Amino acid sequence: MPSHPRSEDGTTAVKSDTASPGRDQTRQLVIEAAIDLLTRGGRDAVTTRAVAAAAGLQPPAIYRLFGDKDGLLDAVAEHGFTAFLATKNVDPDPQDPIEDLRAGWDVAIEFGLANPALYTLMYTEPTRTDSAAFKTGMGVLMGRIRRLAAGGWLRVDEELAAQIIHATARGAVLTWLSLPQDRRDPALFTTLRESMVAAVTNQQPTVQDSGPAGAARALRASLPDQTNLSSAEQHLLREWLNRLATDD
């Protein structure tokens, strides 16, 4: 009569990963178990043994699926970035690009407050930014920024604008979560959001002004849509526009 497989601590396996409907479903089951533990007990609660038990598996299954605990945490963070991406509303032609920027920033705050433990895991380690979903989300943000630039609203370089927008949203959420309940003031969010808007946008489109910087940013943002210039010509023009765009 065959014996039941035993784990490293000698206990009999109740269920193995091979008994699951499929590897992808088992991975998802484990990720959901890890998120539940993370939400209820913080990062320290997410041990391979606890996650395996919550998912009805043996600890070796976690290593086979994710490599190690860090691999599991990376998968949990990727799940978080994917869930966050699903909340983003992409309007390719917003009536008011600055209000669209505000709305996108608010969505980031709302997601962080609704998922504090998951958000903290996602944004407290630089390596998480290798996530494919994170990069897609940043692409959505860069689209908003390019629309601002094309309309002459952008006050700073596109890359710097992205860093400011991302840093203020992340900083706002993590600061809020670090504070005791009696010190949390919702004005933190509105103040930081408006500071961000003032830092990266102009009150009026600069393409209406005589200065070259705003016009250069607007033209630079439109370059990808130009088909009558060769790659070499676009590269040279972009170099000139980069110099003009920073000449405030």
Backbone hydrogen bonds, N-H to C=O, Kabsch-Sander energy under -0.5 kcal/mol:
donor,donor_aa,acceptor,acceptor_aa,energy
7,S,11,T,-2.3
10,G,7,S,-1.8
13,A,5,P,-2.7
19,A,16,S,-1.5
20,S,17,D,-1.0
26,T,22,G,-2.4
27,R,23,R,-2.7
28,Q,24,D,-2.3
29,L,25,Q,-2.3
30,V,26,T,-2.4
31,I,27,R,-2.7
32,E,28,Q,-2.5
33,A,29,L,-2.0
34,A,30,V,-2.5
35,I,31,I,-2.5
36,D,32,E,-2.1
37,L,33,A,-2.1
38,L,34,A,-2.7
39,T,35,I,-2.7
40,R,36,D,-2.1
41,G,37,L,-2.9
42,G,38,L,-2.0
45,A,42,G,-1.4
46,V,43,R,-1.7
47,T,45,A,-1.6
51,V,47,T,-2.8
52,A,48,T,-2.3
53,A,49,R,-2.3
54,A,50,A,-2.4
55,A,51,V,-1.9
56,G,52,A,-0.6
56,G,53,A,-0.9
57,L,52,A,-3.2
61,A,58,Q,-1.9
62,I,58,Q,-0.6
62,I,59,P,-1.3
63,Y,59,P,-1.1
64,R,60,P,-2.0
65,L,61,A,-1.9
66,F,62,I,-2.7
67,G,63,Y,-1.8
68,D,66,F,-1.3
72,L,68,D,-1.8
73,L,69,K,-2.6
74,D,70,D,-2.4
75,A,71,G,-1.9
76,V,72,L,-2.2
77,A,73,L,-2.5
78,E,74,D,-2.5
79,H,75,A,-2.1
80,G,76,V,-2.0
81,F,77,A,-2.6
82,T,78,E,-2.3
83,A,79,H,-2.3
84,F,80,G,-2.5
85,L,81,F,-2.5
86,A,82,T,-1.6
87,T,83,A,-0.6
87,T,84,F,-1.3
88,K,84,F,-0.5
88,K,85,L,-1.2
90,V,88,K,-0.7
91,D,89,N,-0.7
100,D,96,D,-2.1
101,L,97,P,-1.6
102,R,98,I,-2.2
103,A,99,E,-2.6
104,G,100,D,-2.2
105,W,101,L,-2.2
106,D,102,R,-2.5
107,V,103,A,-2.0
108,A,104,G,-1.6
109,I,105,W,-1.8
110,E,106,D,-2.7
111,F,107,V,-2.3
112,G,108,A,-2.0
113,L,109,I,-2.5
114,A,110,E,-1.8
115,N,111,F,-1.5
119,Y,115,N,-3.1
120,T,116,P,-2.2
121,L,117,A,-1.9
122,M,118,L,-2.3
123,Y,119,Y,-2.0
124,T,120,T,-1.0
128,R,125,E,-1.9
129,T,126,P,-1.8
130,D,127,T,-1.7
131,S,128,R,-2.0
135,K,131,S,-2.1
136,T,132,A,-2.0
137,G,133,A,-2.5
138,M,134,F,-2.4
139,G,135,K,-1.6
140,V,136,T,-1.6
141,L,137,G,-1.9
142,M,138,M,-2.8
143,G,139,G,-1.7
144,R,140,V,-1.7
145,I,141,L,-2.3
146,R,142,M,-2.5
147,R,143,G,-1.8
148,L,144,R,-1.8
149,A,145,I,-2.5
150,A,146,R,-3.0
151,G,147,R,-1.4
152,G,149,A,-1.5
153,W,148,L,-2.8
154,L,148,L,-0.8
155,R,200,V,-3.0
156,V,200,V,-0.7
161,A,157,D,-2.6
162,A,158,E,-2.2
163,Q,159,E,-2.0
164,I,160,L,-2.5
165,I,161,A,-2.7
166,H,162,A,-2.5
167,A,163,Q,-2.7
168,T,164,I,-2.4
169,A,165,I,-1.8
170,R,166,H,-2.5
171,G,167,A,-2.7
172,A,168,T,-2.1
173,V,169,A,-2.1
174,L,170,R,-2.6
175,T,171,G,-2.3
176,W,172,A,-2.3
177,L,173,V,-2.5
178,S,174,L,-1.3
179,L,175,T,-0.8
179,L,176,W,-1.0
183,R,180,P,-2.1
184,R,181,Q,-1.2
185,D,183,R,-0.6
188,L,185,D,-2.6
189,F,186,P,-1.2
190,T,186,P,-1.1
191,T,187,A,-2.6
192,L,188,L,-2.1
193,R,189,F,-2.6
194,E,190,T,-2.3
195,S,191,T,-2.0
196,M,192,L,-2.4
197,V,193,R,-2.4
198,A,194,E,-2.4
199,A,195,S,-1.8
200,V,196,M,-1.8
201,T,197,V,-2.0
202,N,153,W,-2.5
206,T,152,G,-3.5
208,Q,205,P,-1.6
209,D,206,T,-1.8
215,A,211,G,-0.7
216,A,212,P,-2.6
217,R,213,A,-2.2
218,A,214,G,-2.4
219,L,215,A,-2.5
220,R,216,A,-2.6
221,A,217,R,-2.2
222,S,218,A,-1.0
223,L,219,L,-0.7
223,L,220,R,-0.9
225,D,222,S,-1.6
226,Q,223,L,-2.2
234,Q,230,S,-2.7
235,H,231,S,-2.4
236,L,232,A,-2.2
237,L,233,E,-2.7
238,R,234,Q,-2.7
239,E,235,H,-1.9
240,W,236,L,-2.0
241,L,237,L,-2.8
242,N,238,R,-2.6
243,R,239,E,-1.5
244,L,240,W,-2.3
245,A,241,L,-3.0
246,T,242,N,-0.9
247,D,244,L,-1.3
248,D,246,T,-1.3
